[in-house]
Amino acid sequence: MVTERNLRTNIGFYPPQEDGGAWRSSLPALEQALRQAFADATTGYQVSAVHGQQVLDFEIALAPDVWIDGTSSMEEPDYAFITLRDVTADEAAVFATWLRDSFVPSPDLVRFISSLAMAGGEETPWVLPATGGSEEVLAEIRRHIETFDVF
């Protein structure tokens, strides 16, 4: 019997490489969207010590007793990212499906990469499925994690 490993990793979401401003959004717009979609969302702004740009930190509940936290920057007109910290594939898929279907202007504008991949030297984000439901998104995130889960 195969037992699925429920790894935790950081997952970054990005617009297409050739159009870093494709999400056409801002941190206040993301904050408002998070507050509308996720009850009891907490948010706060700070200046990133890494990038020197303003970022939005957030914590949202995906389900009772299932909280995730993340950071986003959208201050540059041609660059945006959202990073979720220490999440499972299942948790990341719930957020990714919301991001794709409810926040970005078109479902084909989301790429992602895990800290597992980056630790292994991979720098190219994968494309989130533009069609299908949360099951297809979850399958792609699991496939990504399994590809880079070298234990």
Backbone hydrogen bonds in HBPLUS format (Angstrom, degrees):
<---DONOR---> <-ACCEPTOR-->    atom                        ^
c    i                          cat <-CA-CA->   ^        H-A-AA   ^      H-
h    n   atom  resd res      DA  || num        DHA   H-A  angle D-A-AA Bond
n    s   type  num  typ     dist DA aas  dist angle  dist       angle   num
A0009-THR N   A0087-VAL O   2.89 MM  78  5.43 154.9  1.95 142.9 146.1     1
A0087-VAL N   A0009-THR O   2.84 MM  78  5.43 159.6  1.89 148.8 143.2     2
A0115-SER N   A0010-ASN O   2.81 MM 105  5.15 142.3  1.95 145.1 149.1     3
A0011-ILE N   A0084-LEU O   2.99 MM  73  5.24 152.0  2.07 140.4 149.4     4
A0084-LEU N   A0011-ILE O   2.80 MM  73  5.24 166.9  1.82 155.8 158.1     5
A0012-GLY N   A0113-ILE O   2.77 MM 101  5.33 168.8  1.79 165.6 167.8     6
A0113-ILE N   A0012-GLY O   2.96 MM 101  5.33 141.4  2.11 142.6 152.2     7
A0013-PHE N   A0082-ILE O   2.72 MM  69  5.15 158.3  1.76 155.2 163.0     8
A0082-ILE N   A0013-PHE O   3.05 MM  69  5.15 147.9  2.15 142.1 148.2     9
A0014-TYR N   A0111-ARG O   2.82 MM  97  5.04 156.9  1.87 135.0 140.6    10
A0111-ARG N   A0014-TYR O   2.72 MM  97  5.04 157.6  1.76 158.1 162.9    11
A0019-ASP N   A0016-PRO O   3.03 MM   3  5.30 154.8  2.09 108.3 116.4    12
A0022-ALA N   A0019-ASP O   2.99 MM   3  5.35 156.7  2.05 125.6 124.7    13
A0024-ARG N   A0021-GLY O   2.97 MM   3  5.63 154.2  2.04 121.2 128.7    14
A0030-LEU N   A0026-SER O   3.00 MM   4  6.31 155.3  2.06 149.7 156.7    15
A0031-GLU N   A0027-LEU O   2.83 MM   4  6.04 165.2  1.85 156.8 161.2    16
A0032-GLN N   A0028-PRO O   2.97 MM   4  6.14 163.6  2.00 146.9 150.8    17
A0033-ALA N   A0029-ALA O   2.96 MM   4  6.14 159.8  2.00 145.7 151.5    18
A0034-LEU N   A0030-LEU O   2.85 MM   4  6.06 161.0  1.89 157.8 162.4    19
A0035-ARG N   A0031-GLU O   2.99 MM   4  6.21 161.9  2.02 151.4 156.4    20
A0036-GLN N   A0032-GLN O   2.97 MM   4  6.20 146.7  2.09 146.0 155.1    21
A0037-ALA N   A0033-ALA O   2.98 MM   4  6.09 151.2  2.06 146.4 153.8    22
A0038-PHE N   A0034-LEU O   2.88 MM   4  5.72 156.1  1.94 152.8 157.6    23
A0042-THR N   A0059-GLU O   2.94 MM  17  5.25 162.9  1.97 151.7 157.4    24
A0059-GLU N   A0042-THR O   2.88 MM  17  5.25 146.5  1.99 150.6 155.5    25
A0044-GLY N   A0057-ASP O   2.93 MM  13  5.27 140.2  2.09 150.6 152.9    26
A0057-ASP N   A0044-GLY O   2.78 MM  13  5.27 170.9  1.79 170.8 169.4    27
A0046-GLN N   A0055-VAL O   3.13 MM   9  5.57 151.2  2.22 147.5 153.5    28
A0055-VAL N   A0046-GLN O   2.76 MM   9  5.57 161.9  1.79 167.4 171.8    29
A0048-SER N   A0053-GLN O   2.78 MM   5  5.45 171.8  1.78 154.4 151.6    30
A0052-GLY N   A0048-SER O   2.76 MM   4  4.93 139.9  1.92 129.1 139.8    31
A0056-LEU N   A0072-SER O   2.84 MM  16  5.16 157.3  1.89 146.6 154.4    32
A0072-SER N   A0056-LEU O   2.87 MM  16  5.16 140.0  2.03 135.5 148.3    33
A0058-PHE N   A0070-GLY O   2.91 MM  12  5.37 159.0  1.95 146.1 147.5    34
A0070-GLY N   A0058-PHE O   2.87 MM  12  5.37 155.9  1.92 148.4 153.6    35
A0060-ILE N   A0068-ILE O   2.90 MM   8  5.60 157.0  1.96 160.8 167.4    36
A0068-ILE N   A0060-ILE O   2.91 MM   8  5.60 157.7  1.96 159.3 166.1    37
A0062-LEU N   A0066-VAL O   2.76 MM   4  5.57 157.2  1.81 167.7 175.5    38
A0066-VAL N   A0063-ALA O   2.95 MM   3  5.08 157.5  2.00 136.7 130.5    39
A0085-ARG N   A0069-ASP O   2.93 MM  16  5.92 170.0  1.94 163.5 163.6    40
A0071-THR N   A0083-THR O   2.88 MM  12  5.28 145.8  1.99 143.6 154.9    41
A0083-THR N   A0071-THR O   2.75 MM  12  5.28 165.7  1.77 161.3 166.5    42
A0073-SER N   A0081-PHE O   3.07 MM   8  5.58 152.1  2.15 145.5 152.4    43
A0081-PHE N   A0073-SER O   3.00 MM   8  5.58 146.5  2.11 152.8 159.9    44
A0079-TYR N   A0076-GLU O   3.43 MM   3  5.30 171.3  2.44 109.6 108.1    45
A0092-ALA N   A0088-THR O   2.94 MM   4  6.15 169.3  1.95 154.7 158.0    46
A0093-ALA N   A0089-ALA O   2.85 MM   4  5.96 150.8  1.94 146.8 154.8    47
A0094-VAL N   A0090-ASP O   3.22 MM   4  6.50 150.5  2.31 144.3 150.4    48
A0095-PHE N   A0091-GLU O   3.28 MM   4  6.63 166.9  2.30 153.3 155.5    49
A0096-ALA N   A0092-ALA O   2.76 MM   4  5.91 165.0  1.78 153.9 159.2    50
A0097-THR N   A0093-ALA O   2.92 MM   4  5.91 157.6  1.97 144.0 149.1    51
A0098-TRP N   A0094-VAL O   3.17 MM   4  6.40 159.8  2.22 144.3 149.7    52
A0099-LEU N   A0095-PHE O   2.79 MM   4  6.06 165.0  1.81 157.7 162.4    53
A0100-ARG N   A0096-ALA O   2.89 MM   4  6.03 169.6  1.90 151.2 153.6    54
A0101-ASP N   A0097-THR O   2.89 MM   4  5.91 165.4  1.92 149.8 154.4    55
A0102-SER N   A0098-TRP O   2.72 MM   4  5.33 149.2  1.81 150.2 155.5    56
A0103-PHE N   A0099-LEU O   3.16 MM   4  4.97 148.5  2.26 122.2 128.1    57
A0104-VAL N   A0099-LEU O   3.08 MM   5  6.25 168.6  2.10 171.6 170.3    58
A0109-LEU N   A0106-SER O   3.31 MM   3  5.93 142.5  2.46 130.7 129.1    59
A0128-LEU N   A0110-VAL O   2.90 MM  18  5.63 167.8  1.92 148.4 151.8    60
A0112-PHE N   A0126-TRP O   2.72 MM  14  5.29 151.4  1.80 147.8 157.7    61
A0126-TRP N   A0112-PHE O   2.71 MM  14  5.29 149.8  1.80 168.4 158.1    62
A0118-MET N   A0114-SER O   3.12 MM   4  6.48 163.6  2.15 148.0 152.3    63
A0119-ALA N   A0115-SER O   2.86 MM   4  5.92 151.1  1.94 142.9 150.3    64
A0120-GLY N   A0116-LEU O   3.27 MM   4  6.45 133.7  2.49 133.9 144.9    65
A0120-GLY N   A0117-ALA O   3.02 MM   3  5.15 132.4  2.26  98.1 111.5    66
A0122-GLU N   A0117-ALA O   2.97 MM   5  5.21 151.6  2.06 149.4 140.3    67
A0121-GLY N   A0118-MET O   3.04 MM   3  5.05 162.4  2.07 105.7 109.3    68
A0136-GLU N   A0133-GLY O   3.15 MM   3  5.61 125.8  2.46 108.2 119.6    69
A0137-VAL N   A0133-GLY O   3.26 MM   4  6.63 157.7  2.31 148.7 155.3    70
A0138-LEU N   A0134-SER O   2.84 MM   4  5.96 163.9  1.86 147.7 152.4    71
A0139-ALA N   A0135-GLU O   2.91 MM   4  6.09 156.2  1.97 142.8 149.6    72
A0140-GLU N   A0136-GLU O   3.10 MM   4  6.29 153.9  2.17 143.0 148.9    73
A0141-ILE N   A0137-VAL O   3.00 MM   4  6.29 161.5  2.04 154.8 159.9    74
A0142-ARG N   A0138-LEU O   2.87 MM   4  6.03 163.9  1.89 154.8 159.6    75
A0143-ARG N   A0139-ALA O   2.92 MM   4  6.05 155.2  1.98 140.9 148.2    76
A0144-HIS N   A0140-GLU O   2.97 MM   4  6.16 156.1  2.02 145.1 151.3    77
A0145-ILE N   A0141-ILE O   2.98 MM   4  6.25 168.1  1.99 153.9 156.1    78
A0146-GLU N   A0142-ARG O   2.83 MM   4  6.01 167.3  1.84 156.6 160.3    79
A0147-THR N   A0143-ARG O   2.99 MM   4  6.10 144.8  2.12 141.7 150.8    80
A0147-THR N   A0144-HIS O   3.14 MM   3  5.17 122.4  2.49  95.3 109.8    81
A0148-PHE N   A0144-HIS O   3.32 MM   4  6.68 143.1  2.47 145.5 154.1    82
A0148-PHE N   A0145-ILE O   3.12 MM   3  5.36 128.7  2.40 101.2 113.7    83
A0149-ASP N   A0145-ILE O   2.82 MM   4  5.83 114.9  2.25 146.0 164.2    84
A0150-VAL N   A0148-PHE O   3.06 MM   2  5.80 116.1  2.49 110.8  94.3    85
